[in-house]
Amino acid sequence: MNKIIKVLAALAGMAVSTWAAEKVSIPDTIDLPPNFKPTPAQLASNRPFEVAGRACEMGTVNGLRPIYIAYFQKGMLRGEPLAAGDVILALDGEPLVSDPFGMVGRQFGEARKKHTKVAVTRWRAGAITQILVSPTAEVPDFTMGDKHDDCHDWPLGPTARIQFARAIAAAEEEKGGGDLRITRWRAGKTETVDLKLKVMGAYSATAPYDCPKSKRVFELGCEAIAKRGFKWVTIPNDMNGLALLASGKPEYRPMLAAYAKQVAENEFKGYVNWDYGYANMFLAEYVMATGDQSVFEGMKRITLEIVKSQSGVGTWGHSPALPSGNVSGYGCMNQPGLSLTISLVLAREAGVKDPAVDKAIAKASGFLRWYVNKGAIPYGDHRPYDAHEDGGKCSSAAVLFDLLGDREAAEYFARMAAAAYSER
């Protein structure tokens, strides 16, 4: 026993000493000419870069495994901290040694969650400097005195959207009189512009419930949907159809009947599992709300196609599963899986009775329920996502398990979704 312990201790010491010997520090200079360009083979292997561009690995340089930025989209970050031709050597003081792209994903992902910046050690034309880079665009806040700079095509970030929404809401209140004054920058010229909005009152403390303004916003939205109409069967039109259906207004009934007929007769192509879920949701809700049985067979056809598309373990991918029961394409995707499962439950309520539907619902809900008390529902058949939400999947799961009468699961996912108010 003592001999085994000594051997293990020796091996552990060897591992520590080897790691210490291989630990790499950030060099003051690297062996690259100022006009360095990667080889054509390296450039051909470029991949998406976390901030806004594409990059490639360069192999080993001075003990590091740097990343070369092959393309960088200008106008995404204030001050243009990165550019094509830059070489990334380290992040937050840690040199890129193994799995450089993985490290970039982890560091920028964490910074995005915490709204912090990443200290990037950058080589540019022979000089090494450290800069701070935000993984999201920094939007100028003109209401706080920010001035525009050379970076002018800003995507609206969370702060800008909130500020603008609050300004609109204040202008729409009675005391605001519909007056919204904005500072507009256009083609190098800054000027004040006065906009006149419709006075709609203030949101109630319980909005969207018991709120006249929320009711009016919904009514105006329905009017805009009806004015545009339904030309093709699409996911947005399925959702818009559900909105008109929820309004309960009889004047929308002919339009909804025509669209329901169009959906029921549609032959879906391509990544059908995305389309099936929302189309079937609309048809099921339409049948239950109106009692119109003329589209029932079309709804049943789509319902059974969804069942056939399911994998052997209750999941779905972009397209129908293979005859073997494996998901086709690159694997399971829970986003369409949730909408498909919800649509199956609704179709069953609308009158589609088939043991295969019951089995599909049981398999899918069993797979999704595994994540209760473990984390958010992830992209596919992965470990629980380590945040409160992931692209609205917990919200969808709350609806699904409420429909199934599973209070524990519904409450869990509802709480997760509510707690994710500040997350992506």
C-alpha positions as CSV (number, residue, x, y, z in Angstrom):
1,M,0.0,0.0,0.0
2,N,2.8,2.4,0.9
3,K,4.5,1.7,-2.4
4,I,1.3,2.6,-4.3
5,I,0.9,5.8,-2.4
6,K,4.6,6.7,-3.2
7,V,4.0,6.0,-6.9
8,L,0.8,8.1,-6.9
9,A,2.6,10.9,-5.1
10,A,5.5,10.8,-7.6
11,L,3.1,10.9,-10.5
12,A,1.2,13.8,-9.0
13,G,4.4,15.7,-8.4
14,M,5.5,15.0,-12.0
15,A,2.1,16.3,-13.3
16,V,2.5,19.5,-11.2
17,S,6.1,20.1,-12.3
18,T,5.2,19.5,-15.9
19,W,2.3,21.9,-15.8
20,A,4.5,24.5,-14.1
21,A,7.2,24.0,-16.8
22,E,4.6,24.4,-19.6
23,K,2.8,27.4,-18.2
24,V,3.2,30.2,-20.7
25,S,3.2,33.9,-19.9
26,I,2.2,36.7,-22.3
27,P,5.4,37.8,-24.2
28,D,6.4,41.4,-24.7
29,T,7.0,40.6,-28.4
30,I,6.1,37.7,-30.7
31,D,7.9,36.4,-33.8
32,L,5.7,37.8,-36.5
33,P,6.6,40.4,-39.1
34,P,4.6,43.7,-38.9
35,N,2.8,42.8,-42.2
36,F,2.0,39.2,-41.1
37,K,-0.7,37.3,-43.1
38,P,-1.8,33.7,-42.3
39,T,-1.4,31.0,-44.8
40,P,-4.3,30.4,-47.3
41,A,-5.1,27.1,-45.5
42,Q,-5.3,28.9,-42.2
43,L,-7.5,31.6,-43.6
44,A,-9.8,29.0,-45.2
45,S,-10.4,27.6,-41.8
46,N,-11.8,30.8,-40.4
47,R,-14.8,30.7,-38.0
48,P,-17.2,33.2,-36.5
49,F,-15.6,35.4,-33.9
50,E,-17.6,36.2,-30.7
51,V,-17.8,40.0,-31.1
52,A,-18.5,40.7,-34.7
53,G,-16.4,39.0,-37.4
54,R,-14.5,35.9,-38.4
55,A,-11.1,34.6,-37.2
56,C,-8.7,31.7,-37.6
57,E,-6.1,29.9,-35.6
58,M,-2.4,30.4,-36.4
59,G,-0.8,27.4,-34.9
60,T,1.8,27.8,-32.2
61,V,3.7,31.1,-31.9
62,N,6.0,31.8,-29.0
63,G,4.3,29.1,-27.0
64,L,0.8,30.6,-27.6
65,R,-2.0,29.6,-29.9
66,P,-3.1,33.1,-31.1
67,I,-6.3,33.9,-33.1
68,Y,-6.0,36.0,-36.2
69,I,-9.0,38.3,-37.0
70,A,-9.6,37.7,-40.7
71,Y,-12.7,40.0,-40.9
72,F,-14.2,42.5,-38.5
73,Q,-17.5,44.3,-39.1
74,K,-16.9,48.0,-38.6
75,G,-19.5,50.1,-36.8
76,M,-20.3,47.4,-34.1
77,L,-18.2,48.7,-31.3
78,R,-17.5,52.2,-30.2
79,G,-14.0,53.3,-30.9
80,E,-13.3,50.3,-33.2
81,P,-11.0,48.4,-30.7
82,L,-10.5,45.5,-33.1
83,A,-9.8,45.3,-36.8
84,A,-9.0,42.8,-39.5
85,G,-5.3,41.8,-39.2
86,D,-5.3,42.0,-35.4
87,V,-3.9,39.0,-33.5
88,I,-5.5,38.0,-30.1
89,L,-2.9,36.7,-27.7
90,A,-4.7,36.6,-24.3
91,L,-8.0,37.4,-22.6
92,D,-8.2,38.9,-19.1
93,G,-4.5,38.2,-18.6
94,E,-4.8,34.5,-19.6
95,P,-2.7,33.6,-22.7
96,L,-4.4,31.6,-25.4
97,V,-2.7,28.2,-25.1
98,S,-5.2,25.4,-25.6
99,D,-8.7,25.6,-27.2
100,P,-8.4,29.3,-28.0
101,F,-11.8,29.6,-29.6
102,G,-13.4,27.8,-26.6
103,M,-11.7,30.3,-24.3
104,V,-13.0,33.2,-26.4
105,G,-16.5,31.8,-26.2
106,R,-16.3,31.3,-22.4
107,Q,-14.8,34.7,-21.6
108,F,-17.1,36.8,-23.9
109,G,-20.1,34.7,-22.9
110,E,-19.5,35.4,-19.2
111,A,-18.9,39.1,-19.9
112,R,-22.2,39.2,-21.9
113,K,-24.1,37.7,-19.0
114,K,-22.6,40.1,-16.4
115,H,-22.5,43.2,-18.7
116,T,-18.8,43.5,-18.2
117,K,-15.8,43.9,-20.5
118,V,-13.0,41.6,-21.6
119,A,-9.3,42.7,-21.4
120,V,-7.9,41.7,-24.7
121,T,-4.2,41.5,-25.3
122,R,-3.9,42.5,-29.0
123,W,-1.0,42.4,-31.4
124,R,-1.2,44.9,-34.3
125,A,1.5,45.6,-36.8
126,G,4.3,44.6,-34.4
127,A,2.9,46.3,-31.3
128,I,1.3,44.5,-28.3
129,T,-1.3,46.4,-26.3
130,Q,-4.1,45.5,-23.9
131,I,-7.6,46.9,-24.6
132,L,-11.0,46.6,-23.1
133,V,-13.7,45.2,-25.3
134,S,-17.4,44.9,-24.6
135,P,-19.1,41.8,-26.2
136,T,-22.2,43.9,-27.0
137,A,-22.4,47.3,-28.8
138,E,-22.1,50.3,-26.6
139,V,-25.0,52.5,-27.6
140,P,-24.6,56.3,-27.1
141,D,-27.2,57.7,-24.7
142,F,-28.0,61.1,-26.0
143,T,-30.4,61.8,-23.1
144,M,-27.3,61.6,-20.8
145,G,-25.2,63.9,-22.9
146,D,-23.3,61.3,-25.0
147,K,-22.1,62.6,-28.4
148,H,-22.0,60.7,-31.6
149,D,-18.6,59.6,-32.9
150,D,-17.3,57.8,-36.0
151,C,-19.2,54.6,-35.2
152,H,-22.6,55.5,-36.5
153,D,-24.6,52.4,-37.3
154,W,-25.4,51.3,-33.8
155,P,-27.6,48.3,-33.2
156,L,-30.0,49.3,-30.4
157,G,-28.8,47.7,-27.2
158,P,-30.9,46.9,-24.0
159,T,-30.3,50.4,-22.4
160,A,-31.3,52.3,-25.6
161,R,-34.5,50.3,-26.1
162,I,-35.6,50.8,-22.5
163,Q,-34.9,54.6,-22.6
164,F,-36.7,55.0,-25.9
165,A,-39.7,52.9,-24.7
166,R,-40.0,55.0,-21.6
167,A,-39.8,58.2,-23.6
168,I,-42.6,57.0,-25.9
169,A,-44.7,55.9,-22.9
170,A,-44.3,59.3,-21.2
171,A,-45.3,61.1,-24.4
172,E,-48.4,59.0,-24.8
173,E,-49.7,59.9,-21.4
174,E,-52.3,62.7,-21.1
175,K,-49.7,65.0,-19.4
176,G,-47.2,64.2,-22.2
177,G,-49.7,65.5,-24.8
178,G,-48.2,63.1,-27.4
179,D,-45.0,65.2,-27.7
180,L,-41.8,63.3,-28.2
181,R,-38.6,65.3,-28.8
182,I,-35.6,63.4,-30.0
183,T,-32.1,64.2,-31.0
184,R,-31.4,62.8,-34.4
185,W,-28.0,62.3,-36.0
186,R,-28.0,61.9,-39.8
187,A,-25.1,62.1,-42.2
188,G,-22.9,64.1,-39.8
189,K,-25.6,66.5,-38.8
190,T,-27.3,66.6,-35.3
191,E,-30.7,68.2,-35.0
192,T,-33.7,68.2,-32.7
193,V,-36.9,66.7,-34.2
194,D,-40.4,66.9,-32.6
195,L,-42.7,63.9,-33.2
196,K,-46.4,63.9,-32.5
197,L,-47.7,60.6,-31.1
198,K,-51.3,59.5,-30.3
199,V,-52.3,60.1,-26.7
200,M,-53.2,56.8,-25.2
201,G,-52.9,57.3,-21.5
202,A,-50.6,55.4,-19.0
203,Y,-50.1,51.7,-18.4
204,S,-51.8,50.5,-15.3
205,A,-49.8,48.9,-12.4
206,T,-51.3,45.5,-13.4
207,A,-50.6,45.9,-17.2
208,P,-51.4,44.1,-19.4
209,Y,-54.3,43.0,-17.2
210,D,-57.0,45.5,-16.3
211,C,-55.2,48.1,-18.4
212,P,-57.1,50.3,-20.9
213,K,-53.9,51.2,-22.7
214,S,-52.8,47.6,-23.1
215,K,-56.2,46.8,-24.5
216,R,-55.9,49.7,-27.0
217,V,-52.4,48.7,-28.1
218,F,-53.7,45.2,-28.7
219,E,-56.6,46.5,-30.7
220,L,-54.4,48.7,-32.9
221,G,-52.1,45.7,-33.5
222,C,-55.0,43.6,-34.6
223,E,-56.1,46.3,-37.0
224,A,-52.7,46.5,-38.5
225,I,-52.6,42.7,-39.0
226,A,-56.0,42.7,-40.6
227,K,-55.0,45.6,-42.9
228,R,-52.0,43.7,-44.1
229,G,-53.8,40.4,-44.4
230,F,-52.5,36.8,-44.9
231,K,-50.9,36.2,-48.2
232,W,-48.8,33.1,-47.4
233,V,-48.6,30.4,-44.7
234,T,-45.8,31.5,-42.5
235,I,-44.9,31.3,-38.8
236,P,-45.5,35.1,-38.3
237,N,-48.9,34.8,-40.0
238,D,-49.8,31.8,-37.7
239,M,-49.0,34.0,-34.7
240,N,-50.9,37.0,-36.2
241,G,-53.8,34.7,-36.8
242,L,-53.8,33.6,-33.1
243,A,-53.8,37.3,-32.2
244,L,-56.9,38.0,-34.3
245,L,-58.5,34.9,-32.9
246,A,-57.8,36.0,-29.4
247,S,-59.5,39.3,-30.0
248,G,-62.8,37.6,-30.4
249,K,-64.0,40.2,-32.9
250,P,-66.5,38.7,-35.5
251,E,-65.3,41.1,-38.2
252,Y,-62.0,39.1,-38.4
253,R,-63.8,35.7,-38.8
254,P,-63.9,35.6,-42.6
255,M,-60.2,36.4,-42.9
256,L,-59.4,33.8,-40.2
257,A,-61.5,31.1,-42.0
258,A,-59.8,31.7,-45.3
259,Y,-56.3,31.5,-43.6
260,A,-57.3,28.4,-41.7
261,K,-58.3,26.7,-45.0
262,Q,-55.0,27.8,-46.5
263,V,-53.0,26.3,-43.6
264,A,-55.0,23.1,-43.6
265,E,-54.3,22.5,-47.3
266,N,-50.7,23.7,-47.3
267,E,-47.9,21.2,-48.2
268,F,-44.9,22.2,-46.0
269,K,-41.4,22.0,-47.4
270,G,-37.9,22.3,-46.1
271,Y,-37.4,22.5,-42.3
272,V,-41.0,21.5,-41.7
273,N,-40.8,20.9,-38.0
274,W,-40.5,24.7,-37.4
275,D,-43.6,25.3,-39.5
276,Y,-45.7,22.4,-38.3
277,G,-45.8,23.5,-34.6
278,Y,-47.1,27.0,-35.2
279,A,-49.5,26.0,-38.0
280,N,-51.0,23.3,-35.9
281,M,-51.3,25.6,-32.9
282,F,-53.3,28.0,-35.0
283,L,-55.6,25.4,-36.5
284,A,-56.3,23.7,-33.1
285,E,-57.1,27.1,-31.5
286,Y,-59.2,28.1,-34.5
287,V,-61.2,24.9,-34.4
288,M,-61.8,25.2,-30.6
289,A,-62.7,28.9,-30.8
290,T,-65.0,28.7,-33.8
291,G,-66.2,25.2,-34.0
292,D,-65.4,25.2,-37.7
293,Q,-64.8,21.5,-38.6
294,S,-64.0,22.2,-42.3
295,V,-60.3,22.3,-41.4
296,F,-60.3,19.4,-39.0
297,E,-58.9,16.8,-41.4
298,G,-56.1,19.2,-42.4
299,M,-55.3,19.7,-38.7
300,K,-55.3,15.9,-38.1
301,R,-53.0,15.4,-41.1
302,I,-50.5,17.8,-39.7
303,T,-50.8,16.4,-36.2
304,L,-49.9,12.9,-37.4
305,E,-47.1,14.2,-39.6
306,I,-45.7,15.8,-36.4
307,V,-45.9,12.4,-34.6
308,K,-44.1,10.7,-37.5
309,S,-41.4,13.4,-37.4
310,Q,-40.6,12.7,-33.7
311,S,-37.4,10.8,-32.8
312,G,-37.4,7.6,-30.8
313,V,-36.7,9.5,-27.6
314,G,-39.4,12.2,-28.0
315,T,-37.4,15.0,-29.6
316,W,-37.4,16.8,-32.9
317,G,-34.8,18.4,-35.2
318,H,-35.2,20.7,-38.2
319,S,-36.7,17.9,-40.3
320,P,-38.5,14.6,-39.8
321,A,-36.7,11.9,-38.0
322,L,-34.9,9.1,-39.9
323,P,-36.5,5.6,-40.2
324,S,-34.1,4.4,-37.5
325,G,-35.7,6.8,-35.1
326,N,-32.6,9.1,-35.0
327,V,-33.1,12.9,-35.4
328,S,-32.1,14.0,-38.9
329,G,-29.6,16.8,-39.4
330,Y,-27.3,17.7,-36.6
331,G,-29.5,16.8,-33.7
332,C,-32.3,17.6,-31.3
333,M,-33.6,21.2,-31.1
334,N,-35.9,22.0,-28.1
335,Q,-37.2,25.2,-29.5
336,P,-39.3,23.6,-32.3
337,G,-39.8,20.6,-30.0
338,L,-41.7,22.8,-27.5
339,S,-44.0,24.4,-30.1
340,L,-44.7,21.0,-31.7
341,T,-45.6,19.4,-28.3
342,I,-47.8,22.3,-27.4
343,S,-49.6,21.9,-30.7
344,L,-50.1,18.2,-30.2
345,V,-51.8,18.9,-26.8
346,L,-54.0,21.5,-28.4
347,A,-54.9,19.3,-31.3
348,R,-55.9,16.5,-28.9
349,E,-58.1,19.0,-27.1
350,A,-59.5,20.0,-30.5
351,G,-60.6,16.4,-31.1
352,V,-57.7,14.5,-32.7
353,K,-57.9,11.1,-30.9
354,D,-55.1,8.7,-31.6
355,P,-52.9,6.6,-29.3
356,A,-49.9,7.7,-31.3
357,V,-50.6,11.3,-30.4
358,D,-50.9,10.4,-26.7
359,K,-47.6,8.5,-26.9
360,A,-45.8,11.3,-28.6
361,I,-47.0,13.8,-26.0
362,A,-45.9,11.5,-23.2
363,K,-42.4,11.0,-24.7
364,A,-41.8,14.7,-25.4
365,S,-43.1,16.0,-22.1
366,G,-41.1,13.3,-20.2
367,F,-37.9,14.4,-22.0
368,L,-38.6,18.1,-21.2
369,R,-39.7,17.5,-17.6
370,W,-36.3,16.1,-16.8
371,Y,-35.0,19.7,-16.5
372,V,-37.3,20.6,-13.6
373,N,-35.3,21.7,-10.7
374,K,-32.1,21.3,-12.7
375,G,-31.8,24.5,-14.8
376,A,-33.2,26.0,-18.0
377,I,-34.1,23.9,-21.0
378,P,-31.1,24.0,-23.3
379,Y,-30.6,24.1,-27.1
380,G,-30.9,20.3,-27.6
381,D,-30.3,17.1,-25.6
382,H,-27.6,18.8,-23.5
383,R,-27.0,19.4,-19.9
384,P,-29.3,22.0,-18.2
385,Y,-28.5,25.6,-19.4
386,D,-26.9,27.5,-16.6
387,A,-29.2,30.5,-16.6
388,H,-32.9,31.2,-15.8
389,E,-33.8,31.1,-19.5
390,D,-32.5,30.2,-22.9
391,G,-34.3,31.8,-25.8
392,G,-37.8,31.6,-24.3
393,K,-37.8,27.8,-23.9
394,C,-38.7,27.9,-20.2
395,S,-41.6,30.2,-21.0
396,S,-42.9,27.8,-23.6
397,A,-42.4,24.9,-21.1
398,A,-44.5,26.7,-18.6
399,V,-47.4,26.9,-21.1
400,L,-46.9,23.3,-22.1
401,F,-47.1,21.9,-18.5
402,D,-49.9,24.2,-17.6
403,L,-51.9,22.7,-20.5
404,L,-51.0,19.2,-19.2
405,G,-52.1,20.1,-15.7
406,D,-48.6,19.5,-14.3
407,R,-48.6,22.2,-11.6
408,E,-45.1,21.5,-10.3
409,A,-43.4,21.7,-13.7
410,A,-45.5,24.7,-14.8
411,E,-44.7,26.6,-11.7
412,Y,-41.0,25.8,-11.9
413,F,-40.6,27.0,-15.6
414,A,-42.8,30.0,-14.9
415,R,-40.5,31.1,-12.1
416,M,-37.5,30.5,-14.2
417,A,-38.9,32.7,-17.0
418,A,-39.9,35.4,-14.6
419,A,-36.4,35.4,-13.0
420,A,-34.9,35.9,-16.5
421,Y,-36.3,39.4,-17.0
422,S,-32.8,40.8,-17.3
423,E,-31.3,38.0,-19.3
424,R,-31.2,37.5,-23.0
